[in-house]
Amino acid sequence: MKSTAYSIKAGVFKAKCLDLMDQVNEKQISITITKHGKAVARLVPVEETPTDSFGCLKDRITVHTDITKPIDDEWEVNQ
């Protein structure tokens, strides 16, 4: 996401809400909404995330050993 951001008064946001949502999506910007000069909300673009958890970590994890090989550690239960 780009770091471009600006502030807008709540009344202006209310009048231009749908147009501003389109701008945020298309330009990948964020808008801070203010009331009486204080920030009260921020409109930001949605970051796309995988909808399925299966495979979402593909190419992010590296396995350095055989994960199917039994380990040689003794468990308390076996003693």
C-alpha positions as CSV (number, residue, x, y, z in Angstrom):
1,M,0.0,0.0,0.0
2,K,1.3,3.5,-0.8
3,S,1.9,5.8,2.1
4,T,-0.3,8.6,0.5
5,A,-2.8,9.7,3.0
6,Y,-4.9,12.8,3.7
7,S,-7.6,14.0,6.1
8,I,-11.2,15.0,5.4
9,K,-13.9,16.4,7.6
10,A,-16.7,14.0,8.6
11,G,-19.4,16.2,6.8
12,V,-17.4,16.1,3.6
13,F,-16.8,12.4,3.9
14,K,-20.6,11.8,4.4
15,A,-21.4,13.7,1.2
16,K,-18.8,12.0,-0.9
17,C,-18.5,8.6,0.8
18,L,-19.0,6.4,-2.3
19,D,-16.6,8.4,-4.4
20,L,-14.0,8.4,-1.7
21,M,-14.3,4.6,-1.3
22,D,-13.6,4.2,-5.0
23,Q,-10.6,6.5,-4.8
24,V,-9.1,4.6,-1.9
25,N,-9.5,1.3,-3.8
26,E,-8.2,2.5,-7.1
27,K,-5.3,4.7,-5.9
28,Q,-4.4,2.6,-2.8
29,I,-4.5,5.6,-0.5
30,S,-5.8,6.1,3.0
31,I,-8.1,8.8,4.2
32,T,-8.4,10.0,7.8
33,I,-11.8,11.2,8.8
34,T,-11.9,14.0,11.4
35,K,-14.6,15.5,13.6
36,H,-13.8,18.9,15.2
37,G,-10.2,18.6,14.1
38,K,-9.7,15.1,15.8
39,A,-9.1,11.9,13.9
40,V,-12.0,9.5,14.5
41,A,-11.7,6.9,11.7
42,R,-9.5,5.9,8.8
43,L,-10.6,4.5,5.4
44,V,-8.0,2.2,4.0
45,P,-7.9,-0.2,1.0
46,V,-8.5,-3.9,1.7
47,E,-5.4,-6.0,1.6
48,E,-6.1,-9.1,-0.3
49,T,-5.5,-12.3,1.8
50,P,-5.9,-15.9,0.8
51,T,-9.5,-17.1,1.4
52,D,-8.4,-20.7,2.0
53,S,-5.9,-21.5,4.7
54,F,-4.7,-24.6,2.9
55,G,-1.4,-23.6,1.1
56,C,-1.4,-20.0,2.4
57,L,2.2,-20.5,3.8
58,K,3.5,-22.0,0.5
59,D,7.1,-20.7,-0.2
60,R,7.3,-19.1,3.2
61,I,8.5,-22.1,5.3
62,T,11.7,-24.0,4.7
63,V,12.1,-27.6,6.1
64,H,15.7,-28.5,6.7
65,T,15.2,-32.1,7.8
66,D,12.9,-35.1,7.2
67,I,9.8,-34.2,9.1
68,T,8.4,-37.8,8.8
69,K,11.5,-39.4,10.5
70,P,10.9,-40.5,14.1
71,I,12.7,-38.5,16.8
72,D,14.9,-40.2,19.4
73,D,13.7,-38.3,22.4
74,E,12.3,-40.3,25.3
75,W,8.9,-39.2,26.6
76,E,8.1,-39.3,30.3
77,V,5.3,-41.8,29.5
78,N,7.9,-44.3,28.2
79,Q,9.9,-44.3,31.4
